[in-house]
Amino acid sequence: MPTYEYRCEACDKEFSAILSIDEHELEEQTCPECKSNRVAQLLSVFTAQTSRKS
Ligand SMILES: [Zn+2]
């Protein structure tokens, strides 16, 4: 299953969630840190360059 990455707009926490396509479309994600649902999905999922982090 694909991994989706999110960043919380409330506390700036970045987190990832492994979801099926259905879950991704149906479920609203919440921040594991502050439980806010103001999360933005990051779009780097399928670009395989994960070895470098700035
Ligand atoms: Zn948060």
mmCIF file of the protein (N, C-alpha, C, O) and its ligand, coordinates in Angstrom:
data_MODEL
# 
_entry.id   MODEL 
# 
loop_
_entity.id 
_entity.type 
_entity.pdbx_number_of_molecules 
1 polymer     1 
2 non-polymer 1 
# 
_entity_poly.entity_id                      1 
_entity_poly.type                           'polypeptide(L)' 
_entity_poly.nstd_linkage                   no 
_entity_poly.nstd_monomer                   no 
_entity_poly.pdbx_seq_one_letter_code       MPTYEYRCEACDKEFSAILSIDEHELEEQTCPECKSNRVAQLLSVFTAQTSRKS 
_entity_poly.pdbx_seq_one_letter_code_can   MPTYEYRCEACDKEFSAILSIDEHELEEQTCPECKSNRVAQLLSVFTAQTSRKS 
_entity_poly.pdbx_strand_id                 A 
# 
loop_
_entity_poly_seq.entity_id 
_entity_poly_seq.num 
_entity_poly_seq.mon_id 
_entity_poly_seq.hetero 
1 1  MET n 
1 2  PRO n 
1 3  THR n 
1 4  TYR n 
1 5  GLU n 
1 6  TYR n 
1 7  ARG n 
1 8  CYS n 
1 9  GLU n 
1 10 ALA n 
1 11 CYS n 
1 12 ASP n 
1 13 LYS n 
1 14 GLU n 
1 15 PHE n 
1 16 SER n 
1 17 ALA n 
1 18 ILE n 
1 19 LEU n 
1 20 SER n 
1 21 ILE n 
1 22 ASP n 
1 23 GLU n 
1 24 HIS n 
1 25 GLU n 
1 26 LEU n 
1 27 GLU n 
1 28 GLU n 
1 29 GLN n 
1 30 THR n 
1 31 CYS n 
1 32 PRO n 
1 33 GLU n 
1 34 CYS n 
1 35 LYS n 
1 36 SER n 
1 37 ASN n 
1 38 ARG n 
1 39 VAL n 
1 40 ALA n 
1 41 GLN n 
1 42 LEU n 
1 43 LEU n 
1 44 SER n 
1 45 VAL n 
1 46 PHE n 
1 47 THR n 
1 48 ALA n 
1 49 GLN n 
1 50 THR n 
1 51 SER n 
1 52 ARG n 
1 53 LYS n 
1 54 SER n 
# 
loop_
_struct_asym.id 
_struct_asym.entity_id 
A 1 
B 2 
# 
loop_
_chem_comp.id 
_chem_comp.type 
_chem_comp.mon_nstd_flag 
ALA 'L-peptide linking' y 
ARG 'L-peptide linking' y 
ASN 'L-peptide linking' y 
ASP 'L-peptide linking' y 
CYS 'L-peptide linking' y 
GLN 'L-peptide linking' y 
GLU 'L-peptide linking' y 
HIS 'L-peptide linking' y 
ILE 'L-peptide linking' y 
LEU 'L-peptide linking' y 
LYS 'L-peptide linking' y 
MET 'L-peptide linking' y 
PHE 'L-peptide linking' y 
PRO 'L-peptide linking' y 
SER 'L-peptide linking' y 
THR 'L-peptide linking' y 
TYR 'L-peptide linking' y 
VAL 'L-peptide linking' y 
ZN  non-polymer         . 
# 
_pdbx_entity_nonpoly.entity_id   2 
_pdbx_entity_nonpoly.name        ? 
_pdbx_entity_nonpoly.comp_id     ZN 
# 
_pdbx_nonpoly_scheme.asym_id         B 
_pdbx_nonpoly_scheme.entity_id       2 
_pdbx_nonpoly_scheme.mon_id          ZN 
_pdbx_nonpoly_scheme.ndb_seq_num     1 
_pdbx_nonpoly_scheme.pdb_seq_num     101 
_pdbx_nonpoly_scheme.auth_seq_num    101 
_pdbx_nonpoly_scheme.pdb_mon_id      ZN 
_pdbx_nonpoly_scheme.auth_mon_id     ZN 
_pdbx_nonpoly_scheme.pdb_strand_id   A 
_pdbx_nonpoly_scheme.pdb_ins_code    . 
# 
loop_
_atom_site.group_PDB 
_atom_site.id 
_atom_site.type_symbol 
_atom_site.label_atom_id 
_atom_site.label_alt_id 
_atom_site.label_comp_id 
_atom_site.label_asym_id 
_atom_site.label_entity_id 
_atom_site.label_seq_id 
_atom_site.pdbx_PDB_ins_code 
_atom_site.Cartn_x 
_atom_site.Cartn_y 
_atom_site.Cartn_z 
_atom_site.occupancy 
_atom_site.B_iso_or_equiv 
_atom_site.pdbx_formal_charge 
_atom_site.auth_seq_id 
_atom_site.auth_comp_id 
_atom_site.auth_asym_id 
_atom_site.auth_atom_id 
_atom_site.pdbx_PDB_model_num 
ATOM   1   N  N  . MET A 1 1  ? 0.840   -1.196 0.000  1.00 0.00 ? 1   MET A N  1 
ATOM   2   C  CA . MET A 1 1  ? 0.000   0.000  0.000  1.00 0.00 ? 1   MET A CA 1 
ATOM   3   C  C  . MET A 1 1  ? 0.876   1.247  0.000  1.00 0.00 ? 1   MET A C  1 
ATOM   4   O  O  . MET A 1 1  ? 1.969   1.248  0.567  1.00 0.00 ? 1   MET A O  1 
ATOM   5   N  N  . PRO A 1 2  ? 0.403   2.279  -0.622 1.00 0.00 ? 2   PRO A N  1 
ATOM   6   C  CA . PRO A 1 2  ? 1.207   3.499  -0.695 1.00 0.00 ? 2   PRO A CA 1 
ATOM   7   C  C  . PRO A 1 2  ? 1.310   4.210  0.645  1.00 0.00 ? 2   PRO A C  1 
ATOM   8   O  O  . PRO A 1 2  ? 0.435   4.132  1.507  1.00 0.00 ? 2   PRO A O  1 
ATOM   9   N  N  . THR A 1 3  ? 2.408   4.894  0.765  1.00 0.00 ? 3   THR A N  1 
ATOM   10  C  CA . THR A 1 3  ? 2.603   5.720  1.947  1.00 0.00 ? 3   THR A CA 1 
ATOM   11  C  C  . THR A 1 3  ? 2.321   7.173  1.595  1.00 0.00 ? 3   THR A C  1 
ATOM   12  O  O  . THR A 1 3  ? 2.824   7.688  0.597  1.00 0.00 ? 3   THR A O  1 
ATOM   13  N  N  . TYR A 1 4  ? 1.531   7.814  2.404  1.00 0.00 ? 4   TYR A N  1 
ATOM   14  C  CA . TYR A 1 4  ? 1.217   9.219  2.200  1.00 0.00 ? 4   TYR A CA 1 
ATOM   15  C  C  . TYR A 1 4  ? 1.897   10.036 3.288  1.00 0.00 ? 4   TYR A C  1 
ATOM   16  O  O  . TYR A 1 4  ? 1.911   9.657  4.459  1.00 0.00 ? 4   TYR A O  1 
ATOM   17  N  N  . GLU A 1 5  ? 2.451   11.147 2.880  1.00 0.00 ? 5   GLU A N  1 
ATOM   18  C  CA . GLU A 1 5  ? 3.115   12.000 3.859  1.00 0.00 ? 5   GLU A CA 1 
ATOM   19  C  C  . GLU A 1 5  ? 2.314   13.279 4.045  1.00 0.00 ? 5   GLU A C  1 
ATOM   20  O  O  . GLU A 1 5  ? 1.775   13.853 3.099  1.00 0.00 ? 5   GLU A O  1 
ATOM   21  N  N  . TYR A 1 6  ? 2.261   13.694 5.283  1.00 0.00 ? 6   TYR A N  1 
ATOM   22  C  CA . TYR A 1 6  ? 1.470   14.874 5.612  1.00 0.00 ? 6   TYR A CA 1 
ATOM   23  C  C  . TYR A 1 6  ? 2.277   15.801 6.509  1.00 0.00 ? 6   TYR A C  1 
ATOM   24  O  O  . TYR A 1 6  ? 3.211   15.380 7.192  1.00 0.00 ? 6   TYR A O  1 
ATOM   25  N  N  . ARG A 1 7  ? 1.905   17.041 6.490  1.00 0.00 ? 7   ARG A N  1 
ATOM   26  C  CA . ARG A 1 7  ? 2.434   17.978 7.477  1.00 0.00 ? 7   ARG A CA 1 
ATOM   27  C  C  . ARG A 1 7  ? 1.279   18.686 8.149  1.00 0.00 ? 7   ARG A C  1 
ATOM   28  O  O  . ARG A 1 7  ? 0.362   19.170 7.486  1.00 0.00 ? 7   ARG A O  1 
ATOM   29  N  N  . CYS A 1 8  ? 1.327   18.744 9.448  1.00 0.00 ? 8   CYS A N  1 
ATOM   30  C  CA . CYS A 1 8  ? 0.292   19.413 10.213 1.00 0.00 ? 8   CYS A CA 1 
ATOM   31  C  C  . CYS A 1 8  ? 0.495   20.923 10.126 1.00 0.00 ? 8   CYS A C  1 
ATOM   32  O  O  . CYS A 1 8  ? 1.586   21.433 10.379 1.00 0.00 ? 8   CYS A O  1 
ATOM   33  N  N  . GLU A 1 9  ? -0.554  21.612 9.771  1.00 0.00 ? 9   GLU A N  1 
ATOM   34  C  CA . GLU A 1 9  ? -0.447  23.066 9.665  1.00 0.00 ? 9   GLU A CA 1 
ATOM   35  C  C  . GLU A 1 9  ? -0.596  23.744 11.021 1.00 0.00 ? 9   GLU A C  1 
ATOM   36  O  O  . GLU A 1 9  ? -0.305  24.931 11.165 1.00 0.00 ? 9   GLU A O  1 
ATOM   37  N  N  . ALA A 1 10 ? -1.039  23.005 11.989 1.00 0.00 ? 10  ALA A N  1 
ATOM   38  C  CA . ALA A 1 10 ? -1.217  23.578 13.322 1.00 0.00 ? 10  ALA A CA 1 
ATOM   39  C  C  . ALA A 1 10 ? 0.091   23.557 14.115 1.00 0.00 ? 10  ALA A C  1 
ATOM   40  O  O  . ALA A 1 10 ? 0.458   24.557 14.731 1.00 0.00 ? 10  ALA A O  1 
ATOM   41  N  N  . CYS A 1 11 ? 0.798   22.421 14.101 1.00 0.00 ? 11  CYS A N  1 
ATOM   42  C  CA . CYS A 1 11 ? 2.010   22.305 14.917 1.00 0.00 ? 11  CYS A CA 1 
ATOM   43  C  C  . CYS A 1 11 ? 3.254   22.027 14.084 1.00 0.00 ? 11  CYS A C  1 
ATOM   44  O  O  . CYS A 1 11 ? 4.351   21.923 14.633 1.00 0.00 ? 11  CYS A O  1 
ATOM   45  N  N  . ASP A 1 12 ? 3.101   21.905 12.766 1.00 0.00 ? 12  ASP A N  1 
ATOM   46  C  CA . ASP A 1 12 ? 4.233   21.714 11.863 1.00 0.00 ? 12  ASP A CA 1 
ATOM   47  C  C  . ASP A 1 12 ? 4.863   20.328 11.945 1.00 0.00 ? 12  ASP A C  1 
ATOM   48  O  O  . ASP A 1 12 ? 5.971   20.118 11.450 1.00 0.00 ? 12  ASP A O  1 
ATOM   49  N  N  . LYS A 1 13 ? 4.183   19.413 12.547 1.00 0.00 ? 13  LYS A N  1 
ATOM   50  C  CA . LYS A 1 13 ? 4.651   18.033 12.629 1.00 0.00 ? 13  LYS A CA 1 
ATOM   51  C  C  . LYS A 1 13 ? 4.473   17.358 11.280 1.00 0.00 ? 13  LYS A C  1 
ATOM   52  O  O  . LYS A 1 13 ? 3.422   17.482 10.651 1.00 0.00 ? 13  LYS A O  1 
ATOM   53  N  N  . GLU A 1 14 ? 5.506   16.639 10.834 1.00 0.00 ? 14  GLU A N  1 
ATOM   54  C  CA . GLU A 1 14 ? 5.365   15.840 9.625  1.00 0.00 ? 14  GLU A CA 1 
ATOM   55  C  C  . GLU A 1 14 ? 5.176   14.384 10.010 1.00 0.00 ? 14  GLU A C  1 
ATOM   56  O  O  . GLU A 1 14 ? 5.846   13.875 10.908 1.00 0.00 ? 14  GLU A O  1 
ATOM   57  N  N  . PHE A 1 15 ? 4.266   13.725 9.329  1.00 0.00 ? 15  PHE A N  1 
ATOM   58  C  CA . PHE A 1 15 ? 4.015   12.325 9.618  1.00 0.00 ? 15  PHE A CA 1 
ATOM   59  C  C  . PHE A 1 15 ? 3.582   11.615 8.358  1.00 0.00 ? 15  PHE A C  1 
ATOM   60  O  O  . PHE A 1 15 ? 3.192   12.248 7.378  1.00 0.00 ? 15  PHE A O  1 
ATOM   61  N  N  . SER A 1 16 ? 3.653   10.305 8.387  1.00 0.00 ? 16  SER A N  1 
ATOM   62  C  CA . SER A 1 16 ? 3.241   9.534  7.227  1.00 0.00 ? 16  SER A CA 1 
ATOM   63  C  C  . SER A 1 16 ? 2.200   8.517  7.645  1.00 0.00 ? 16  SER A C  1 
ATOM   64  O  O  . SER A 1 16 ? 2.134   8.094  8.799  1.00 0.00 ? 16  SER A O  1 
ATOM   65  N  N  . ALA A 1 17 ? 1.393   8.138  6.674  1.00 0.00 ? 17  ALA A N  1 
ATOM   66  C  CA . ALA A 1 17 ? 0.351   7.168  6.934  1.00 0.00 ? 17  ALA A CA 1 
ATOM   67  C  C  . ALA A 1 17 ? 0.321   6.185  5.774  1.00 0.00 ? 17  ALA A C  1 
ATOM   68  O  O  . ALA A 1 17 ? 0.393   6.575  4.609  1.00 0.00 ? 17  ALA A O  1 
ATOM   69  N  N  . ILE A 1 18 ? 0.216   4.914  6.107  1.00 0.00 ? 18  ILE A N  1 
ATOM   70  C  CA . ILE A 1 18 ? 0.092   3.889  5.077  1.00 0.00 ? 18  ILE A CA 1 
ATOM   71  C  C  . ILE A 1 18 ? -1.380  3.563  4.925  1.00 0.00 ? 18  ILE A C  1 
ATOM   72  O  O  . ILE A 1 18 ? -2.015  3.027  5.833  1.00 0.00 ? 18  ILE A O  1 
ATOM   73  N  N  . LEU A 1 19 ? -1.907  3.897  3.761  1.00 0.00 ? 19  LEU A N  1 
ATOM   74  C  CA . LEU A 1 19 ? -3.348  3.785  3.547  1.00 0.00 ? 19  LEU A CA 1 
ATOM   75  C  C  . LEU A 1 19 ? -3.633  3.130  2.215  1.00 0.00 ? 19  LEU A C  1 
ATOM   76  O  O  . LEU A 1 19 ? -2.876  3.281  1.256  1.00 0.00 ? 19  LEU A O  1 
ATOM   77  N  N  . SER A 1 20 ? -4.725  2.406  2.166  1.00 0.00 ? 20  SER A N  1 
ATOM   78  C  CA . SER A 1 20 ? -5.219  1.988  0.864  1.00 0.00 ? 20  SER A CA 1 
ATOM   79  C  C  . SER A 1 20 ? -5.784  3.204  0.150  1.00 0.00 ? 20  SER A C  1 
ATOM   80  O  O  . SER A 1 20 ? -6.009  4.253  0.754  1.00 0.00 ? 20  SER A O  1 
ATOM   81  N  N  . ILE A 1 21 ? -6.009  3.042  -1.149 1.00 0.00 ? 21  ILE A N  1 
ATOM   82  C  CA . ILE A 1 21 ? -6.561  4.159  -1.909 1.00 0.00 ? 21  ILE A CA 1 
ATOM   83  C  C  . ILE A 1 21 ? -7.907  4.596  -1.336 1.00 0.00 ? 21  ILE A C  1 
ATOM   84  O  O  . ILE A 1 21 ? -8.189  5.790  -1.227 1.00 0.00 ? 21  ILE A O  1 
ATOM   85  N  N  . ASP A 1 22 ? -8.729  3.622  -0.976 1.00 0.00 ? 22  ASP A N  1 
ATOM   86  C  CA . ASP A 1 22 ? -10.041 3.942  -0.412 1.00 0.00 ? 22  ASP A CA 1 
ATOM   87  C  C  . ASP A 1 22 ? -9.923  4.702  0.898  1.00 0.00 ? 22  ASP A C  1 
ATOM   88  O  O  . ASP A 1 22 ? -10.618 5.693  1.120  1.00 0.00 ? 22  ASP A O  1 
ATOM   89  N  N  . GLU A 1 23 ? -9.048  4.234  1.751  1.00 0.00 ? 23  GLU A N  1 
ATOM   90  C  CA . GLU A 1 23 ? -8.868  4.914  3.023  1.00 0.00 ? 23  GLU A CA 1 
ATOM   91  C  C  . GLU A 1 23 ? -8.377  6.337  2.815  1.00 0.00 ? 23  GLU A C  1 
ATOM   92  O  O  . GLU A 1 23 ? -8.811  7.274  3.485  1.00 0.00 ? 23  GLU A O  1 
ATOM   93  N  N  . HIS A 1 24 ? -7.473  6.469  1.880  1.00 0.00 ? 24  HIS A N  1 
ATOM   94  C  CA . HIS A 1 24 ? -6.932  7.794  1.596  1.00 0.00 ? 24  HIS A CA 1 
ATOM   95  C  C  . HIS A 1 24 ? -8.026  8.743  1.131  1.00 0.00 ? 24  HIS A C  1 
ATOM   96  O  O  . HIS A 1 24 ? -8.034  9.920  1.492  1.00 0.00 ? 24  HIS A O  1 
ATOM   97  N  N  . GLU A 1 25 ? -8.938  8.230  0.335  1.00 0.00 ? 25  GLU A N  1 
ATOM   98  C  CA . GLU A 1 25 ? -9.977  9.104  -0.202 1.00 0.00 ? 25  GLU A CA 1 
ATOM   99  C  C  . GLU A 1 25 ? -11.100 9.359  0.798  1.00 0.00 ? 25  GLU A C  1 
ATOM   100 O  O  . GLU A 1 25 ? -11.724 10.420 0.780  1.00 0.00 ? 25  GLU A O  1 
ATOM   101 N  N  . LEU A 1 26 ? -11.348 8.406  1.652  1.00 0.00 ? 26  LEU A N  1 
ATOM   102 C  CA . LEU A 1 26 ? -12.517 8.510  2.523  1.00 0.00 ? 26  LEU A CA 1 
ATOM   103 C  C  . LEU A 1 26 ? -12.206 9.083  3.896  1.00 0.00 ? 26  LEU A C  1 
ATOM   104 O  O  . LEU A 1 26 ? -13.056 9.719  4.520  1.00 0.00 ? 26  LEU A O  1 
ATOM   105 N  N  . GLU A 1 27 ? -10.996 8.858  4.358  1.00 0.00 ? 27  GLU A N  1 
ATOM   106 C  CA . GLU A 1 27 ? -10.698 9.231  5.733  1.00 0.00 ? 27  GLU A CA 1 
ATOM   107 C  C  . GLU A 1 27 ? -9.929  10.535 5.794  1.00 0.00 ? 27  GLU A C  1 
ATOM   108 O  O  . GLU A 1 27 ? -8.990  10.765 5.033  1.00 0.00 ? 27  GLU A O  1 
ATOM   109 N  N  . GLU A 1 28 ? -10.342 11.362 6.697  1.00 0.00 ? 28  GLU A N  1 
ATOM   110 C  CA . GLU A 1 28 ? -9.614  12.593 6.938  1.00 0.00 ? 28  GLU A CA 1 
ATOM   111 C  C  . GLU A 1 28 ? -8.486  12.297 7.918  1.00 0.00 ? 28  GLU A C  1 
ATOM   112 O  O  . GLU A 1 28 ? -8.696  11.667 8.955  1.00 0.00 ? 28  GLU A O  1 
ATOM   113 N  N  . GLN A 1 29 ? -7.326  12.746 7.585  1.00 0.00 ? 29  GLN A N  1 
ATOM   114 C  CA . GLN A 1 29 ? -6.195  12.468 8.461  1.00 0.00 ? 29  GLN A CA 1 
ATOM   115 C  C  . GLN A 1 29 ? -6.112  13.493 9.575  1.00 0.00 ? 29  GLN A C  1 
ATOM   116 O  O  . GLN A 1 29 ? -6.451  14.665 9.408  1.00 0.00 ? 29  GLN A O  1 
ATOM   117 N  N  . THR A 1 30 ? -5.653  13.013 10.705 1.00 0.00 ? 30  THR A N  1 
ATOM   118 C  CA . THR A 1 30 ? -5.443  13.918 11.824 1.00 0.00 ? 30  THR A CA 1 
ATOM   119 C  C  . THR A 1 30 ? -4.002  13.804 12.305 1.00 0.00 ? 30  THR A C  1 
ATOM   120 O  O  . THR A 1 30 ? -3.371  12.752 12.207 1.00 0.00 ? 30  THR A O  1 
ATOM   121 N  N  . CYS A 1 31 ? -3.516  14.894 12.815 1.00 0.00 ? 31  CYS A N  1 
ATOM   122 C  CA . CYS A 1 31 ? -2.154  14.941 13.313 1.00 0.00 ? 31  CYS A CA 1 
ATOM   123 C  C  . CYS A 1 31 ? -1.994  14.048 14.534 1.00 0.00 ? 31  CYS A C  1 
ATOM   124 O  O  . CYS A 1 31 ? -2.788  14.146 15.470 1.00 0.00 ? 31  CYS A O  1 
ATOM   125 N  N  . PRO A 1 32 ? -0.982  13.175 14.550 1.00 0.00 ? 32  PRO A N  1 
ATOM   126 C  CA . PRO A 1 32 ? -0.780  12.322 15.719 1.00 0.00 ? 32  PRO A CA 1 
ATOM   127 C  C  . PRO A 1 32 ? -0.277  13.101 16.928 1.00 0.00 ? 32  PRO A C  1 
ATOM   128 O  O  . PRO A 1 32 ? -0.328  12.617 18.059 1.00 0.00 ? 32  PRO A O  1 
ATOM   129 N  N  . GLU A 1 33 ? 0.203   14.297 16.676 1.00 0.00 ? 33  GLU A N  1 
ATOM   130 C  CA . GLU A 1 33 ? 0.776   15.099 17.746 1.00 0.00 ? 33  GLU A CA 1 
ATOM   131 C  C  . GLU A 1 33 ? -0.287  15.917 18.475 1.00 0.00 ? 33  GLU A C  1 
ATOM   132 O  O  . GLU A 1 33 ? -0.383  15.885 19.702 1.00 0.00 ? 33  GLU A O  1 
ATOM   133 N  N  . CYS A 1 34 ? -1.086  16.652 17.694 1.00 0.00 ? 34  CYS A N  1 
ATOM   134 C  CA . CYS A 1 34 ? -2.036  17.571 18.329 1.00 0.00 ? 34  CYS A CA 1 
ATOM   135 C  C  . CYS A 1 34 ? -3.483  17.286 17.937 1.00 0.00 ? 34  CYS A C  1 
ATOM   136 O  O  . CYS A 1 34 ? -4.397  18.006 18.339 1.00 0.00 ? 34  CYS A O  1 
ATOM   137 N  N  . LYS A 1 35 ? -3.682  16.230 17.150 1.00 0.00 ? 35  LYS A N  1 
ATOM   138 C  CA . LYS A 1 35 ? -5.020  15.789 16.752 1.00 0.00 ? 35  LYS A CA 1 
ATOM   139 C  C  . LYS A 1 35 ? -5.759  16.781 15.855 1.00 0.00 ? 35  LYS A C  1 
ATOM   140 O  O  . LYS A 1 35 ? -6.965  16.648 15.642 1.00 0.00 ? 35  LYS A O  1 
ATOM   141 N  N  . SER A 1 36 ? -5.060  17.748 15.343 1.00 0.00 ? 36  SER A N  1 
ATOM   142 C  CA . SER A 1 36 ? -5.685  18.673 14.414 1.00 0.00 ? 36  SER A CA 1 
ATOM   143 C  C  . SER A 1 36 ? -5.972  17.977 13.092 1.00 0.00 ? 36  SER A C  1 
ATOM   144 O  O  . SER A 1 36 ? -5.224  17.088 12.683 1.00 0.00 ? 36  SER A O  1 
ATOM   145 N  N  . ASN A 1 37 ? -7.038  18.369 12.427 1.00 0.00 ? 37  ASN A N  1 
ATOM   146 C  CA . ASN A 1 37 ? -7.258  17.855 11.081 1.00 0.00 ? 37  ASN A CA 1 
ATOM   147 C  C  . ASN A 1 37 ? -6.801  18.840 10.013 1.00 0.00 ? 37  ASN A C  1 
ATOM   148 O  O  . ASN A 1 37 ? -7.104  18.670 8.832  1.00 0.00 ? 37  ASN A O  1 
ATOM   149 N  N  . ARG A 1 38 ? -6.087  19.847 10.422 1.00 0.00 ? 38  ARG A N  1 
ATOM   150 C  CA . ARG A 1 38 ? -5.524  20.785 9.456  1.00 0.00 ? 38  ARG A CA 1 
ATOM   151 C  C  . ARG A 1 38 ? -4.184  20.244 8.962  1.00 0.00 ? 38  ARG A C  1 
ATOM   152 O  O  . ARG A 1 38 ? -3.124  20.772 9.298  1.00 0.00 ? 38  ARG A O  1 
ATOM   153 N  N  . VAL A 1 39 ? -4.251  19.201 8.171  1.00 0.00 ? 39  VAL A N  1 
ATOM   154 C  CA . VAL A 1 39 ? -3.034  18.598 7.664  1.00 0.00 ? 39  VAL A CA 1 
ATOM   155 C  C  . VAL A 1 39 ? -2.975  18.755 6.149  1.00 0.00 ? 39  VAL A C  1 
ATOM   156 O  O  . VAL A 1 39 ? -3.990  18.666 5.458  1.00 0.00 ? 39  VAL A O  1 
ATOM   157 N  N  . ALA A 1 40 ? -1.780  18.987 5.655  1.00 0.00 ? 40  ALA A N  1 
ATOM   158 C  CA . ALA A 1 40 ? -1.574  19.127 4.225  1.00 0.00 ? 40  ALA A CA 1 
ATOM   159 C  C  . ALA A 1 40 ? -0.771  17.935 3.731  1.00 0.00 ? 40  ALA A C  1 
ATOM   160 O  O  . ALA A 1 40 ? 0.229   17.552 4.337  1.00 0.00 ? 40  ALA A O  1 
ATOM   161 N  N  . GLN A 1 41 ? -1.216  17.356 2.630  1.00 0.00 ? 41  GLN A N  1 
ATOM   162 C  CA . GLN A 1 41 ? -0.487  16.224 2.088  1.00 0.00 ? 41  GLN A CA 1 
ATOM   163 C  C  . GLN A 1 41 ? 0.746   16.698 1.341  1.00 0.00 ? 41  GLN A C  1 
ATOM   164 O  O  . GLN A 1 41 ? 0.691   17.639 0.551  1.00 0.00 ? 41  GLN A O  1 
ATOM   165 N  N  . LEU A 1 42 ? 1.845   16.038 1.602  1.00 0.00 ? 42  LEU A N  1 
ATOM   166 C  CA . LEU A 1 42 ? 3.066   16.314 0.863  1.00 0.00 ? 42  LEU A CA 1 
ATOM   167 C  C  . LEU A 1 42 ? 3.099   15.439 -0.378 1.00 0.00 ? 42  LEU A C  1 
ATOM   168 O  O  . LEU A 1 42 ? 2.577   14.324 -0.384 1.00 0.00 ? 42  LEU A O  1 
ATOM   169 N  N  . LEU A 1 43 ? 3.719   15.958 -1.424 1.00 0.00 ? 43  LEU A N  1 
ATOM   170 C  CA . LEU A 1 43 ? 3.572   15.315 -2.725 1.00 0.00 ? 43  LEU A CA 1 
ATOM   171 C  C  . LEU A 1 43 ? 4.814   14.562 -3.188 1.00 0.00 ? 43  LEU A C  1 
ATOM   172 O  O  . LEU A 1 43 ? 5.006   14.357 -4.387 1.00 0.00 ? 43  LEU A O  1 
ATOM   173 N  N  . SER A 1 44 ? 5.638   14.159 -2.262 1.00 0.00 ? 44  SER A N  1 
ATOM   174 C  CA . SER A 1 44 ? 6.902   13.531 -2.645 1.00 0.00 ? 44  SER A CA 1 
ATOM   175 C  C  . SER A 1 44 ? 6.852   12.009 -2.611 1.00 0.00 ? 44  SER A C  1 
ATOM   176 O  O  . SER A 1 44 ? 7.893   11.352 -2.605 1.00 0.00 ? 44  SER A O  1 
ATOM   177 N  N  . VAL A 1 45 ? 5.664   11.456 -2.591 1.00 0.00 ? 45  VAL A N  1 
ATOM   178 C  CA . VAL A 1 45 ? 5.524   10.043 -2.282 1.00 0.00 ? 45  VAL A CA 1 
ATOM   179 C  C  . VAL A 1 45 ? 6.219   9.137  -3.286 1.00 0.00 ? 45  VAL A C  1 
ATOM   180 O  O  . VAL A 1 45 ? 6.984   8.254  -2.899 1.00 0.00 ? 45  VAL A O  1 
ATOM   181 N  N  . PHE A 1 46 ? 5.962   9.346  -4.555 1.00 0.00 ? 46  PHE A N  1 
ATOM   182 C  CA . PHE A 1 46 ? 6.437   8.392  -5.542 1.00 0.00 ? 46  PHE A CA 1 
ATOM   183 C  C  . PHE A 1 46 ? 7.739   8.797  -6.229 1.00 0.00 ? 46  PHE A C  1 
ATOM   184 O  O  . PHE A 1 46 ? 8.165   8.144  -7.182 1.00 0.00 ? 46  PHE A O  1 
ATOM   185 N  N  . THR A 1 47 ? 8.361   9.845  -5.762 1.00 0.00 ? 47  THR A N  1 
ATOM   186 C  CA . THR A 1 47 ? 9.712   10.126 -6.230 1.00 0.00 ? 47  THR A CA 1 
ATOM   187 C  C  . THR A 1 47 ? 10.683  9.424  -5.285 1.00 0.00 ? 47  THR A C  1 
ATOM   188 O  O  . THR A 1 47 ? 10.679  9.668  -4.078 1.00 0.00 ? 47  THR A O  1 
ATOM   189 N  N  . ALA A 1 48 ? 11.490  8.574  -5.836 1.00 0.00 ? 48  ALA A N  1 
ATOM   190 C  CA . ALA A 1 48 ? 12.223  7.611  -5.020 1.00 0.00 ? 48  ALA A CA 1 
ATOM   191 C  C  . ALA A 1 48 ? 13.492  8.160  -4.377 1.00 0.00 ? 48  ALA A C  1 
ATOM   192 O  O  . ALA A 1 48 ? 14.280  7.393  -3.823 1.00 0.00 ? 48  ALA A O  1 
ATOM   193 N  N  . GLN A 1 49 ? 13.698  9.447  -4.439 1.00 0.00 ? 49  GLN A N  1 
ATOM   194 C  CA . GLN A 1 49 ? 14.934  9.989  -3.888 1.00 0.00 ? 49  GLN A CA 1 
ATOM   195 C  C  . GLN A 1 49 ? 14.766  10.320 -2.418 1.00 0.00 ? 49  GLN A C  1 
ATOM   196 O  O  . GLN A 1 49 ? 14.561  11.475 -2.045 1.00 0.00 ? 49  GLN A O  1 
ATOM   197 N  N  . THR A 1 50 ? 14.854  9.304  -1.599 1.00 0.00 ? 50  THR A N  1 
ATOM   198 C  CA . THR A 1 50 ? 14.622  9.520  -0.179 1.00 0.00 ? 50  THR A CA 1 
ATOM   199 C  C  . THR A 1 50 ? 15.916  9.550  0.638  1.00 0.00 ? 50  THR A C  1 
ATOM   200 O  O  . THR A 1 50 ? 15.885  9.725  1.856  1.00 0.00 ? 50  THR A O  1 
ATOM   201 N  N  . SER A 1 51 ? 17.041  9.381  -0.035 1.00 0.00 ? 51  SER A N  1 
ATOM   202 C  CA . SER A 1 51 ? 18.286  9.256  0.719  1.00 0.00 ? 51  SER A CA 1 
ATOM   203 C  C  . SER A 1 51 ? 18.799  10.601 1.235  1.00 0.00 ? 51  SER A C  1 
ATOM   204 O  O  . SER A 1 51 ? 19.543  10.660 2.213  1.00 0.00 ? 51  SER A O  1 
ATOM   205 N  N  . ARG A 1 52 ? 18.395  11.662 0.572  1.00 0.00 ? 52  ARG A N  1 
ATOM   206 C  CA . ARG A 1 52 ? 18.870  12.969 1.003  1.00 0.00 ? 52  ARG A CA 1 
ATOM   207 C  C  . ARG A 1 52 ? 17.747  13.756 1.665  1.00 0.00 ? 52  ARG A C  1 
ATOM   208 O  O  . ARG A 1 52 ? 16.643  13.866 1.133  1.00 0.00 ? 52  ARG A O  1 
ATOM   209 N  N  . LYS A 1 53 ? 18.049  14.288 2.811  1.00 0.00 ? 53  LYS A N  1 
ATOM   210 C  CA . LYS A 1 53 ? 17.077  15.162 3.453  1.00 0.00 ? 53  LYS A CA 1 
ATOM   211 C  C  . LYS A 1 53 ? 17.746  16.465 3.817  1.00 0.00 ? 53  LYS A C  1 
ATOM   212 O  O  . LYS A 1 53 ? 18.835  16.480 4.391  1.00 0.00 ? 53  LYS A O  1 
ATOM   213 N  N  . SER A 1 54 ? 17.110  17.527 3.492  1.00 0.00 ? 54  SER A N  1 
ATOM   214 C  CA . SER A 1 54 ? 17.713  18.822 3.751  1.00 0.00 ? 54  SER A CA 1 
ATOM   215 C  C  . SER A 1 54 ? 17.374  19.267 5.163  1.00 0.00 ? 54  SER A C  1 
ATOM   216 O  O  . SER A 1 54 ? 17.791  20.345 5.587  1.00 0.00 ? 54  SER A O  1 
HETATM 217 ZN ZN . ZN  B 2 .  ? -0.254  18.893 14.801 1.00 0.00 2 101 ZN  A ZN 1 
# 
